Structure formats: structure tokens, C-alpha cells
């Protein structure tokens, strides 16, 4: 994976504020959700 590049993780309609979704891509785990302003957020899925 190249750092500081954009990758498609999900379609916009799949990401909601109601329920985060887990995505595995390029051997890394991520969680996708929308914040309280409706912006899509992607965070590392590692605790």
C-alpha cells in the first residue's frame, strides 16, 4: 500500500452513520462510517 494515496474502500451509499462497516483491503483492516456532519470517515480497524 502506498501511504497518502486514495483507495476505493466502498461506494458512498454503503457508508452510513447508523452502522460502521469493516473493510479489509491491501492486508489491512479499516472501519468506515459517517460522522455527525455526514462526512465519510475511514479509520484503522486495529485496537
mmCIF entry with sequence, helices, sheets and N, C-alpha, C, O atoms, coordinates in Angstrom:
data_MODEL
# 
_entry.id   MODEL 
# 
_entity.id                         1 
_entity.type                       polymer 
_entity.pdbx_number_of_molecules   1 
# 
_entity_poly.entity_id                      1 
_entity_poly.type                           'polypeptide(L)' 
_entity_poly.nstd_linkage                   no 
_entity_poly.nstd_monomer                   no 
_entity_poly.pdbx_seq_one_letter_code       
;(UNK)(UNK)(UNK)(UNK)(UNK)(UNK)(UNK)(UNK)(UNK)(UNK)(UNK)(UNK)(UNK)(UNK)(UNK)(UNK)
(UNK)(UNK)(UNK)(UNK)(UNK)(UNK)(UNK)(UNK)(UNK)(UNK)(UNK)(UNK)(UNK)(UNK)(UNK)(UNK)
(UNK)(UNK)(UNK)(UNK)(UNK)(UNK)(UNK)(UNK)(UNK)(UNK)(UNK)(UNK)(UNK)(UNK)(UNK)
;
_entity_poly.pdbx_seq_one_letter_code_can   XXXXXXXXXXXXXXXXXXXXXXXXXXXXXXXXXXXXXXXXXXXXXXX 
_entity_poly.pdbx_strand_id                 A 
# 
loop_
_entity_poly_seq.entity_id 
_entity_poly_seq.num 
_entity_poly_seq.mon_id 
_entity_poly_seq.hetero 
1 1  UNK n 
1 2  UNK n 
1 3  UNK n 
1 4  UNK n 
1 5  UNK n 
1 6  UNK n 
1 7  UNK n 
1 8  UNK n 
1 9  UNK n 
1 10 UNK n 
1 11 UNK n 
1 12 UNK n 
1 13 UNK n 
1 14 UNK n 
1 15 UNK n 
1 16 UNK n 
1 17 UNK n 
1 18 UNK n 
1 19 UNK n 
1 20 UNK n 
1 21 UNK n 
1 22 UNK n 
1 23 UNK n 
1 24 UNK n 
1 25 UNK n 
1 26 UNK n 
1 27 UNK n 
1 28 UNK n 
1 29 UNK n 
1 30 UNK n 
1 31 UNK n 
1 32 UNK n 
1 33 UNK n 
1 34 UNK n 
1 35 UNK n 
1 36 UNK n 
1 37 UNK n 
1 38 UNK n 
1 39 UNK n 
1 40 UNK n 
1 41 UNK n 
1 42 UNK n 
1 43 UNK n 
1 44 UNK n 
1 45 UNK n 
1 46 UNK n 
1 47 UNK n 
# 
_struct_asym.id          A 
_struct_asym.entity_id   1 
# 
_struct_conf.conf_type_id            HELX_P 
_struct_conf.id                      HELX_P1 
_struct_conf.pdbx_PDB_helix_id       AA1 
_struct_conf.beg_label_comp_id       UNK 
_struct_conf.beg_label_asym_id       A 
_struct_conf.beg_label_seq_id        12 
_struct_conf.pdbx_beg_PDB_ins_code   ? 
_struct_conf.end_label_comp_id       UNK 
_struct_conf.end_label_asym_id       A 
_struct_conf.end_label_seq_id        14 
_struct_conf.pdbx_end_PDB_ins_code   ? 
_struct_conf.beg_auth_comp_id        UNK 
_struct_conf.beg_auth_asym_id        A 
_struct_conf.beg_auth_seq_id         12 
_struct_conf.end_auth_comp_id        UNK 
_struct_conf.end_auth_asym_id        A 
_struct_conf.end_auth_seq_id         14 
_struct_conf.pdbx_PDB_helix_class    5 
_struct_conf.details                 ? 
_struct_conf.pdbx_PDB_helix_length   3 
# 
_struct_conf_type.id          HELX_P 
_struct_conf_type.criteria    ? 
_struct_conf_type.reference   ? 
# 
_struct_sheet.id               AA1 
_struct_sheet.type             ? 
_struct_sheet.number_strands   3 
_struct_sheet.details          ? 
# 
loop_
_struct_sheet_order.sheet_id 
_struct_sheet_order.range_id_1 
_struct_sheet_order.range_id_2 
_struct_sheet_order.offset 
_struct_sheet_order.sense 
AA1 1 2 ? anti-parallel 
AA1 2 3 ? anti-parallel 
# 
loop_
_struct_sheet_range.sheet_id 
_struct_sheet_range.id 
_struct_sheet_range.beg_label_comp_id 
_struct_sheet_range.beg_label_asym_id 
_struct_sheet_range.beg_label_seq_id 
_struct_sheet_range.pdbx_beg_PDB_ins_code 
_struct_sheet_range.end_label_comp_id 
_struct_sheet_range.end_label_asym_id 
_struct_sheet_range.end_label_seq_id 
_struct_sheet_range.pdbx_end_PDB_ins_code 
_struct_sheet_range.beg_auth_comp_id 
_struct_sheet_range.beg_auth_asym_id 
_struct_sheet_range.beg_auth_seq_id 
_struct_sheet_range.end_auth_comp_id 
_struct_sheet_range.end_auth_asym_id 
_struct_sheet_range.end_auth_seq_id 
AA1 1 UNK A 21 ? UNK A 25 ? UNK A 21 UNK A 25 
AA1 2 UNK A 28 ? UNK A 34 ? UNK A 28 UNK A 34 
AA1 3 UNK A 40 ? UNK A 44 ? UNK A 40 UNK A 44 
# 
loop_
_atom_site.group_PDB 
_atom_site.id 
_atom_site.type_symbol 
_atom_site.label_atom_id 
_atom_site.label_alt_id 
_atom_site.label_comp_id 
_atom_site.label_asym_id 
_atom_site.label_entity_id 
_atom_site.label_seq_id 
_atom_site.pdbx_PDB_ins_code 
_atom_site.Cartn_x 
_atom_site.Cartn_y 
_atom_site.Cartn_z 
_atom_site.occupancy 
_atom_site.B_iso_or_equiv 
_atom_site.pdbx_formal_charge 
_atom_site.auth_seq_id 
_atom_site.auth_comp_id 
_atom_site.auth_asym_id 
_atom_site.auth_atom_id 
_atom_site.pdbx_PDB_model_num 
ATOM 1   N N  . UNK A 1 1  ? 0.847   -1.168 0.000  1.00 0.00 ? 1  UNK A N  1 
ATOM 2   C CA . UNK A 1 1  ? 0.000   0.000  0.000  1.00 0.00 ? 1  UNK A CA 1 
ATOM 3   C C  . UNK A 1 1  ? 0.891   1.229  0.000  1.00 0.00 ? 1  UNK A C  1 
ATOM 4   O O  . UNK A 1 1  ? 1.900   1.272  0.703  1.00 0.00 ? 1  UNK A O  1 
ATOM 5   N N  . UNK A 1 2  ? 0.524   2.208  -0.775 1.00 0.00 ? 2  UNK A N  1 
ATOM 6   C CA . UNK A 1 2  ? 1.227   3.480  -0.802 1.00 0.00 ? 2  UNK A CA 1 
ATOM 7   C C  . UNK A 1 2  ? 0.542   4.439  0.166  1.00 0.00 ? 2  UNK A C  1 
ATOM 8   O O  . UNK A 1 2  ? -0.664  4.666  0.071  1.00 0.00 ? 2  UNK A O  1 
ATOM 9   N N  . UNK A 1 3  ? 1.294   4.990  1.079  1.00 0.00 ? 3  UNK A N  1 
ATOM 10  C CA . UNK A 1 3  ? 0.754   5.921  2.063  1.00 0.00 ? 3  UNK A CA 1 
ATOM 11  C C  . UNK A 1 3  ? 0.416   7.247  1.387  1.00 0.00 ? 3  UNK A C  1 
ATOM 12  O O  . UNK A 1 3  ? 1.068   7.644  0.421  1.00 0.00 ? 3  UNK A O  1 
ATOM 13  N N  . UNK A 1 4  ? -0.595  7.919  1.894  1.00 0.00 ? 4  UNK A N  1 
ATOM 14  C CA . UNK A 1 4  ? -1.051  9.225  1.399  1.00 0.00 ? 4  UNK A CA 1 
ATOM 15  C C  . UNK A 1 4  ? -1.586  9.168  -0.033 1.00 0.00 ? 4  UNK A C  1 
ATOM 16  O O  . UNK A 1 4  ? -1.471  10.139 -0.781 1.00 0.00 ? 4  UNK A O  1 
ATOM 17  N N  . UNK A 1 5  ? -2.166  8.039  -0.409 1.00 0.00 ? 5  UNK A N  1 
ATOM 18  C CA . UNK A 1 5  ? -2.860  7.900  -1.684 1.00 0.00 ? 5  UNK A CA 1 
ATOM 19  C C  . UNK A 1 5  ? -4.293  7.511  -1.391 1.00 0.00 ? 5  UNK A C  1 
ATOM 20  O O  . UNK A 1 5  ? -4.592  6.994  -0.315 1.00 0.00 ? 5  UNK A O  1 
ATOM 21  N N  . UNK A 1 6  ? -5.182  7.758  -2.343 1.00 0.00 ? 6  UNK A N  1 
ATOM 22  C CA . UNK A 1 6  ? -6.584  7.429  -2.189 1.00 0.00 ? 6  UNK A CA 1 
ATOM 23  C C  . UNK A 1 6  ? -6.854  6.043  -2.757 1.00 0.00 ? 6  UNK A C  1 
ATOM 24  O O  . UNK A 1 6  ? -6.347  5.694  -3.823 1.00 0.00 ? 6  UNK A O  1 
ATOM 25  N N  . UNK A 1 7  ? -7.656  5.254  -2.042 1.00 0.00 ? 7  UNK A N  1 
ATOM 26  C CA . UNK A 1 7  ? -8.086  3.945  -2.490 1.00 0.00 ? 7  UNK A CA 1 
ATOM 27  C C  . UNK A 1 7  ? -9.599  3.851  -2.305 1.00 0.00 ? 7  UNK A C  1 
ATOM 28  O O  . UNK A 1 7  ? -10.134 4.374  -1.328 1.00 0.00 ? 7  UNK A O  1 
ATOM 29  N N  . UNK A 1 8  ? -10.283 3.202  -3.218 1.00 0.00 ? 8  UNK A N  1 
ATOM 30  C CA . UNK A 1 8  ? -11.728 2.997  -3.085 1.00 0.00 ? 8  UNK A CA 1 
ATOM 31  C C  . UNK A 1 8  ? -11.958 1.861  -2.103 1.00 0.00 ? 8  UNK A C  1 
ATOM 32  O O  . UNK A 1 8  ? -11.510 0.736  -2.325 1.00 0.00 ? 8  UNK A O  1 
ATOM 33  N N  . UNK A 1 9  ? -12.662 2.162  -1.010 1.00 0.00 ? 9  UNK A N  1 
ATOM 34  C CA . UNK A 1 9  ? -12.937 1.156  0.011  1.00 0.00 ? 9  UNK A CA 1 
ATOM 35  C C  . UNK A 1 9  ? -14.395 0.710  -0.009 1.00 0.00 ? 9  UNK A C  1 
ATOM 36  O O  . UNK A 1 9  ? -14.707 -0.415 0.383  1.00 0.00 ? 9  UNK A O  1 
ATOM 37  N N  . UNK A 1 10 ? -15.288 1.583  -0.463 1.00 0.00 ? 10 UNK A N  1 
ATOM 38  C CA . UNK A 1 10 ? -16.721 1.269  -0.528 1.00 0.00 ? 10 UNK A CA 1 
ATOM 39  C C  . UNK A 1 10 ? -17.411 2.346  -1.360 1.00 0.00 ? 10 UNK A C  1 
ATOM 40  O O  . UNK A 1 10 ? -16.885 3.444  -1.543 1.00 0.00 ? 10 UNK A O  1 
ATOM 41  N N  . UNK A 1 11 ? -18.581 2.014  -1.852 1.00 0.00 ? 11 UNK A N  1 
ATOM 42  C CA . UNK A 1 11 ? -19.400 3.003  -2.550 1.00 0.00 ? 11 UNK A CA 1 
ATOM 43  C C  . UNK A 1 11 ? -20.017 3.951  -1.515 1.00 0.00 ? 11 UNK A C  1 
ATOM 44  O O  . UNK A 1 11 ? -20.262 3.550  -0.377 1.00 0.00 ? 11 UNK A O  1 
ATOM 45  N N  . UNK A 1 12 ? -20.263 5.179  -1.898 1.00 0.00 ? 12 UNK A N  1 
ATOM 46  C CA . UNK A 1 12 ? -20.785 6.190  -0.975 1.00 0.00 ? 12 UNK A CA 1 
ATOM 47  C C  . UNK A 1 12 ? -22.079 5.733  -0.290 1.00 0.00 ? 12 UNK A C  1 
ATOM 48  O O  . UNK A 1 12 ? -22.267 5.985  0.900  1.00 0.00 ? 12 UNK A O  1 
ATOM 49  N N  . UNK A 1 13 ? -22.960 5.073  -1.022 1.00 0.00 ? 13 UNK A N  1 
ATOM 50  C CA . UNK A 1 13 ? -24.239 4.654  -0.434 1.00 0.00 ? 13 UNK A CA 1 
ATOM 51  C C  . UNK A 1 13 ? -24.079 3.529  0.597  1.00 0.00 ? 13 UNK A C  1 
ATOM 52  O O  . UNK A 1 13 ? -24.997 3.278  1.377  1.00 0.00 ? 13 UNK A O  1 
ATOM 53  N N  . UNK A 1 14 ? -22.939 2.859  0.610  1.00 0.00 ? 14 UNK A N  1 
ATOM 54  C CA . UNK A 1 14 ? -22.700 1.778  1.571  1.00 0.00 ? 14 UNK A CA 1 
ATOM 55  C C  . UNK A 1 14 ? -22.261 2.295  2.944  1.00 0.00 ? 14 UNK A C  1 
ATOM 56  O O  . UNK A 1 14 ? -22.370 1.577  3.938  1.00 0.00 ? 14 UNK A O  1 
ATOM 57  N N  . UNK A 1 15 ? -21.772 3.518  3.003  1.00 0.00 ? 15 UNK A N  1 
ATOM 58  C CA . UNK A 1 15 ? -21.244 4.090  4.247  1.00 0.00 ? 15 UNK A CA 1 
ATOM 59  C C  . UNK A 1 15 ? -22.331 4.933  4.893  1.00 0.00 ? 15 UNK A C  1 
ATOM 60  O O  . UNK A 1 15 ? -22.808 5.904  4.306  1.00 0.00 ? 15 UNK A O  1 
ATOM 61  N N  . UNK A 1 16 ? -22.724 4.551  6.117  1.00 0.00 ? 16 UNK A N  1 
ATOM 62  C CA . UNK A 1 16 ? -23.804 5.284  6.787  1.00 0.00 ? 16 UNK A CA 1 
ATOM 63  C C  . UNK A 1 16 ? -23.382 5.680  8.202  1.00 0.00 ? 16 UNK A C  1 
ATOM 64  O O  . UNK A 1 16 ? -22.378 5.199  8.727  1.00 0.00 ? 16 UNK A O  1 
ATOM 65  N N  . UNK A 1 17 ? -24.164 6.558  8.796  1.00 0.00 ? 17 UNK A N  1 
ATOM 66  C CA . UNK A 1 17 ? -23.924 6.976  10.176 1.00 0.00 ? 17 UNK A CA 1 
ATOM 67  C C  . UNK A 1 17 ? -24.561 5.999  11.160 1.00 0.00 ? 17 UNK A C  1 
ATOM 68  O O  . UNK A 1 17 ? -24.264 6.041  12.354 1.00 0.00 ? 17 UNK A O  1 
ATOM 69  N N  . UNK A 1 18 ? -25.427 5.126  10.670 1.00 0.00 ? 18 UNK A N  1 
ATOM 70  C CA . UNK A 1 18 ? -26.145 4.205  11.550 1.00 0.00 ? 18 UNK A CA 1 
ATOM 71  C C  . UNK A 1 18 ? -25.279 3.045  12.020 1.00 0.00 ? 18 UNK A C  1 
ATOM 72  O O  . UNK A 1 18 ? -25.344 2.646  13.183 1.00 0.00 ? 18 UNK A O  1 
ATOM 73  N N  . UNK A 1 19 ? -24.469 2.506  11.114 1.00 0.00 ? 19 UNK A N  1 
ATOM 74  C CA . UNK A 1 19 ? -23.686 1.322  11.468 1.00 0.00 ? 19 UNK A CA 1 
ATOM 75  C C  . UNK A 1 19 ? -22.351 1.349  10.732 1.00 0.00 ? 19 UNK A C  1 
ATOM 76  O O  . UNK A 1 19 ? -22.324 1.383  9.502  1.00 0.00 ? 19 UNK A O  1 
ATOM 77  N N  . UNK A 1 20 ? -21.236 1.334  11.476 1.00 0.00 ? 20 UNK A N  1 
ATOM 78  C CA . UNK A 1 20 ? -19.924 1.276  10.823 1.00 0.00 ? 20 UNK A CA 1 
ATOM 79  C C  . UNK A 1 20 ? -19.768 -0.042 10.066 1.00 0.00 ? 20 UNK A C  1 
ATOM 80  O O  . UNK A 1 20 ? -20.353 -1.055 10.447 1.00 0.00 ? 20 UNK A O  1 
ATOM 81  N N  . UNK A 1 21 ? -18.990 -0.022 9.012  1.00 0.00 ? 21 UNK A N  1 
ATOM 82  C CA . UNK A 1 21 ? -18.710 -1.257 8.280  1.00 0.00 ? 21 UNK A CA 1 
ATOM 83  C C  . UNK A 1 21 ? -17.205 -1.520 8.298  1.00 0.00 ? 21 UNK A C  1 
ATOM 84  O O  . UNK A 1 21 ? -16.393 -0.597 8.221  1.00 0.00 ? 21 UNK A O  1 
ATOM 85  N N  . UNK A 1 22 ? -16.863 -2.777 8.401  1.00 0.00 ? 22 UNK A N  1 
ATOM 86  C CA . UNK A 1 22 ? -15.466 -3.186 8.361  1.00 0.00 ? 22 UNK A CA 1 
ATOM 87  C C  . UNK A 1 22 ? -15.063 -3.530 6.945  1.00 0.00 ? 22 UNK A C  1 
ATOM 88  O O  . UNK A 1 22 ? -15.827 -4.145 6.201  1.00 0.00 ? 22 UNK A O  1 
ATOM 89  N N  . UNK A 1 23 ? -13.868 -3.131 6.580  1.00 0.00 ? 23 UNK A N  1 
ATOM 90  C CA . UNK A 1 23 ? -13.336 -3.390 5.238  1.00 0.00 ? 23 UNK A CA 1 
ATOM 91  C C  . UNK A 1 23 ? -11.905 -3.892 5.387  1.00 0.00 ? 23 UNK A C  1 
ATOM 92  O O  . UNK A 1 23 ? -11.115 -3.341 6.154  1.00 0.00 ? 23 UNK A O  1 
ATOM 93  N N  . UNK A 1 24 ? -11.590 -4.930 4.654  1.00 0.00 ? 24 UNK A N  1 
ATOM 94  C CA . UNK A 1 24 ? -10.208 -5.416 4.610  1.00 0.00 ? 24 UNK A CA 1 
ATOM 95  C C  . UNK A 1 24 ? -9.710  -5.213 3.190  1.00 0.00 ? 24 UNK A C  1 
ATOM 96  O O  . UNK A 1 24 ? -10.284 -5.738 2.237  1.00 0.00 ? 24 UNK A O  1 
ATOM 97  N N  . UNK A 1 25 ? -8.638  -4.447 3.060  1.00 0.00 ? 25 UNK A N  1 
ATOM 98  C CA . UNK A 1 25 ? -8.039  -4.242 1.755  1.00 0.00 ? 25 UNK A CA 1 
ATOM 99  C C  . UNK A 1 25 ? -6.550  -4.039 1.915  1.00 0.00 ? 25 UNK A C  1 
ATOM 100 O O  . UNK A 1 25 ? -6.082  -3.431 2.877  1.00 0.00 ? 25 UNK A O  1 
ATOM 101 N N  . UNK A 1 26 ? -5.822  -4.560 0.957  1.00 0.00 ? 26 UNK A N  1 
ATOM 102 C CA . UNK A 1 26 ? -4.362  -4.465 0.962  1.00 0.00 ? 26 UNK A CA 1 
ATOM 103 C C  . UNK A 1 26 ? -3.764  -4.979 2.264  1.00 0.00 ? 26 UNK A C  1 
ATOM 104 O O  . UNK A 1 26 ? -2.805  -4.412 2.788  1.00 0.00 ? 26 UNK A O  1 
ATOM 105 N N  . UNK A 1 27 ? -4.344  -6.066 2.781  1.00 0.00 ? 27 UNK A N  1 
ATOM 106 C CA . UNK A 1 27 ? -3.886  -6.742 4.007  1.00 0.00 ? 27 UNK A CA 1 
ATOM 107 C C  . UNK A 1 27 ? -4.030  -5.895 5.262  1.00 0.00 ? 27 UNK A C  1 
ATOM 108 O O  . UNK A 1 27 ? -3.353  -6.157 6.256  1.00 0.00 ? 27 UNK A O  1 
ATOM 109 N N  . UNK A 1 28 ? -4.891  -4.891 5.244  1.00 0.00 ? 28 UNK A N  1 
ATOM 110 C CA . UNK A 1 28 ? -5.122  -4.035 6.409  1.00 0.00 ? 28 UNK A CA 1 
ATOM 111 C C  . UNK A 1 28 ? -6.622  -3.961 6.698  1.00 0.00 ? 28 UNK A C  1 
ATOM 112 O O  . UNK A 1 28 ? -7.440  -4.018 5.780  1.00 0.00 ? 28 UNK A O  1 
ATOM 113 N N  . UNK A 1 29 ? -6.977  -3.833 7.982  1.00 0.00 ? 29 UNK A N  1 
ATOM 114 C CA . UNK A 1 29 ? -8.377  -3.699 8.390  1.00 0.00 ? 29 UNK A CA 1 
ATOM 115 C C  . UNK A 1 29 ? -8.709  -2.230 8.618  1.00 0.00 ? 29 UNK A C  1 
ATOM 116 O O  . UNK A 1 29 ? -7.925  -1.485 9.206  1.00 0.00 ? 29 UNK A O  1 
ATOM 117 N N  . UNK A 1 30 ? -9.899  -1.823 8.137  1.00 0.00 ? 30 UNK A N  1 
ATOM 118 C CA . UNK A 1 30 ? -10.370 -0.459 8.291  1.00 0.00 ? 30 UNK A CA 1 
ATOM 119 C C  . UNK A 1 30 ? -11.824 -0.481 8.717  1.00 0.00 ? 30 UNK A C  1 
ATOM 120 O O  . UNK A 1 30 ? -12.524 -1.470 8.500  1.00 0.00 ? 30 UNK A O  1 
ATOM 121 N N  . UNK A 1 31 ? -12.282 0.606  9.322  1.00 0.00 ? 31 UNK A N  1 
ATOM 122 C CA . UNK A 1 31 ? -13.693 0.782  9.639  1.00 0.00 ? 31 UNK A CA 1 
ATOM 123 C C  . UNK A 1 31 ? -14.149 2.072  8.961  1.00 0.00 ? 31 UNK A C  1 
ATOM 124 O O  . UNK A 1 31 ? -13.468 3.096  9.022  1.00 0.00 ? 31 UNK A O  1 
ATOM 125 N N  . UNK A 1 32 ? -15.318 2.003  8.311  1.00 0.00 ? 32 UNK A N  1 
ATOM 126 C CA . UNK A 1 32 ? -15.877 3.142  7.580  1.00 0.00 ? 32 UNK A CA 1 
ATOM 127 C C  . UNK A 1 32 ? -17.200 3.536  8.211  1.00 0.00 ? 32 UNK A C  1 
ATOM 128 O O  . UNK A 1 32 ? -18.008 2.679  8.569  1.00 0.00 ? 32 UNK A O  1 
ATOM 129 N N  . UNK A 1 33 ? -17.421 4.847  8.347  1.00 0.00 ? 33 UNK A N  1 
ATOM 130 C CA . UNK A 1 33 ? -18.678 5.358  8.885  1.00 0.00 ? 33 UNK A CA 1 
ATOM 131 C C  . UNK A 1 33 ? -18.811 6.823  8.501  1.00 0.00 ? 33 UNK A C  1 
ATOM 132 O O  . UNK A 1 33 ? -17.887 7.405  7.933  1.00 0.00 ? 33 UNK A O  1 
ATOM 133 N N  . UNK A 1 34 ? -19.947 7.417  8.806  1.00 0.00 ? 34 UNK A N  1 
ATOM 134 C CA . UNK A 1 34 ? -20.151 8.857  8.588  1.00 0.00 ? 34 UNK A CA 1 
ATOM 135 C C  . UNK A 1 34 ? -20.221 9.552  9.945  1.00 0.00 ? 34 UNK A C  1 
ATOM 136 O O  . UNK A 1 34 ? -20.846 9.052  10.880 1.00 0.00 ? 34 UNK A O  1 
ATOM 137 N N  . UNK A 1 35 ? -19.571 10.709 10.040 1.00 0.00 ? 35 UNK A N  1 
ATOM 138 C CA . UNK A 1 35 ? -19.586 11.462 11.291 1.00 0.00 ? 35 UNK A CA 1 
ATOM 139 C C  . UNK A 1 35 ? -20.895 12.237 11.432 1.00 0.00 ? 35 UNK A C  1 
ATOM 140 O O  . UNK A 1 35 ? -21.788 12.113 10.594 1.00 0.00 ? 35 UNK A O  1 
ATOM 141 N N  . UNK A 1 36 ? -21.008 13.035 12.490 1.00 0.00 ? 36 UNK A N  1 
ATOM 142 C CA . UNK A 1 36 ? -22.256 13.749 12.765 1.00 0.00 ? 36 UNK A CA 1 
ATOM 143 C C  . UNK A 1 36 ? -22.575 14.837 11.736 1.00 0.00 ? 36 UNK A C  1 
ATOM 144 O O  . UNK A 1 36 ? -23.685 15.369 11.722 1.00 0.00 ? 36 UNK A O  1 
ATOM 145 N N  . UNK A 1 37 ? -21.616 15.166 10.885 1.00 0.00 ? 37 UNK A N  1 
ATOM 146 C CA . UNK A 1 37 ? -21.856 16.133 9.810  1.00 0.00 ? 37 UNK A CA 1 
ATOM 147 C C  . UNK A 1 37 ? -22.054 15.450 8.457  1.00 0.00 ? 37 UNK A C  1 
ATOM 148 O O  . UNK A 1 37 ? -22.184 16.120 7.433  1.00 0.00 ? 37 UNK A O  1 
ATOM 149 N N  . UNK A 1 38 ? -22.076 14.106 8.458  1.00 0.00 ? 38 UNK A N  1 
ATOM 150 C CA . UNK A 1 38 ? -22.314 13.352 7.236  1.00 0.00 ? 38 UNK A CA 1 
ATOM 151 C C  . UNK A 1 38 ? -21.071 13.071 6.400  1.00 0.00 ? 38 UNK A C  1 
ATOM 152 O O  . UNK A 1 38 ? -21.176 12.538 5.295  1.00 0.00 ? 38 UNK A O  1 
ATOM 153 N N  . UNK A 1 39 ? -19.897 13.423 6.916  1.00 0.00 ? 39 UNK A N  1 
ATOM 154 C CA . UNK A 1 39 ? -18.655 13.180 6.172  1.00 0.00 ? 39 UNK A CA 1 
ATOM 155 C C  . UNK A 1 39 ? -18.203 11.728 6.355  1.00 0.00 ? 39 UNK A C  1 
ATOM 156 O O  . UNK A 1 39 ? -18.276 11.182 7.456  1.00 0.00 ? 39 UNK A O  1 
ATOM 157 N N  . UNK A 1 40 ? -17.746 11.123 5.287  1.00 0.00 ? 40 UNK A N  1 
ATOM 158 C CA . UNK A 1 40 ? -17.236 9.753  5.359  1.00 0.00 ? 40 UNK A CA 1 
ATOM 159 C C  . UNK A 1 40 ? -15.895 9.754  6.091  1.00 0.00 ? 40 UNK A C  1 
ATOM 160 O O  . UNK A 1 40 ? -15.048 10.620 5.872  1.00 0.00 ? 40 UNK A O  1 
ATOM 161 N N  . UNK A 1 41 ? -15.727 8.759  6.968  1.00 0.00 ? 41 UNK A N  1 
ATOM 162 C CA . UNK A 1 41 ? -14.512 8.624  7.773  1.00 0.00 ? 41 UNK A CA 1 
ATOM 163 C C  . UNK A 1 41 ? -13.983 7.214  7.600  1.00 0.00 ? 41 UNK A C  1 
ATOM 164 O O  . UNK A 1 41 ? -14.755 6.257  7.542  1.00 0.00 ? 41 UNK A O  1 
ATOM 165 N N  . UNK A 1 42 ? -12.669 7.087  7.519  1.00 0.00 ? 42 UNK A N  1 
ATOM 166 C CA . UNK A 1 42 ? -12.010 5.790  7.458  1.00 0.00 ? 42 UNK A CA 1 
ATOM 167 C C  . UNK A 1 42 ? -10.922 5.781  8.526  1.00 0.00 ? 42 UNK A C  1 
ATOM 168 O O  . UNK A 1 42 ? -10.028 6.627  8.526  1.00 0.00 ? 42 UNK A O  1 
ATOM 169 N N  . UNK A 1 43 ? -11.009 4.817  9.431  1.00 0.00 ? 43 UNK A N  1 
ATOM 170 C CA . UNK A 1 43 ? -10.008 4.671  10.498 1.00 0.00 ? 43 UNK A CA 1 
ATOM 171 C C  . UNK A 1 43 ? -9.427  3.271  10.457 1.00 0.00 ? 43 UNK A C  1 
ATOM 172 O O  . UNK A 1 43 ? -10.034 2.342  9.924  1.00 0.00 ? 43 UNK A O  1 
ATOM 173 N N  . UNK A 1 44 ? -8.253  3.139  11.023 1.00 0.00 ? 44 UNK A N  1 
ATOM 174 C CA . UNK A 1 44 ? -7.644  1.823  11.141 1.00 0.00 ? 44 UNK A CA 1 
ATOM 175 C C  . UNK A 1 44 ? -8.559  0.941  11.987 1.00 0.00 ? 44 UNK A C  1 
ATOM 176 O O  . UNK A 1 44 ? -9.102  1.393  12.996 1.00 0.00 ? 44 UNK A O  1 
ATOM 177 N N  . UNK A 1 45 ? -8.726  -0.295 11.585 1.00 0.00 ? 45 UNK A N  1 
ATOM 178 C CA . UNK A 1 45 ? -9.581  -1.220 12.299 1.00 0.00 ? 45 UNK A CA 1 
ATOM 179 C C  . UNK A 1 45 ? -8.843  -1.991 13.377 1.00 0.00 ? 45 UNK A C  1 
ATOM 180 O O  . UNK A 1 45 ? -9.314  -3.047 13.800 1.00 0.00 ? 45 UNK A O  1 
ATOM 181 N N  . UNK A 1 46 ? -7.717  -1.503 13.829 1.00 0.00 ? 46 UNK A N  1 
ATOM 182 C CA . UNK A 1 46 ? -6.907  -2.182 14.850 1.00 0.00 ? 46 UNK A CA 1 
ATOM 183 C C  . UNK A 1 46 ? -7.075  -1.472 16.185 1.00 0.00 ? 46 UNK A C  1 
ATOM 184 O O  . UNK A 1 46 ? -6.952  -0.250 16.266 1.00 0.00 ? 46 UNK A O  1 
ATOM 185 N N  . UNK A 1 47 ? -7.353  -2.233 17.217 1.00 0.00 ? 47 UNK A N  1 
ATOM 186 C CA . UNK A 1 47 ? -7.482  -1.649 18.561 1.00 0.00 ? 47 UNK A CA 1 
ATOM 187 C C  . UNK A 1 47 ? -6.199  -1.766 19.336 1.00 0.00 ? 47 UNK A C  1 
ATOM 188 O O  . UNK A 1 47 ? -6.129  -1.326 20.484 1.00 0.00 ? 47 UNK A O  1 
# 
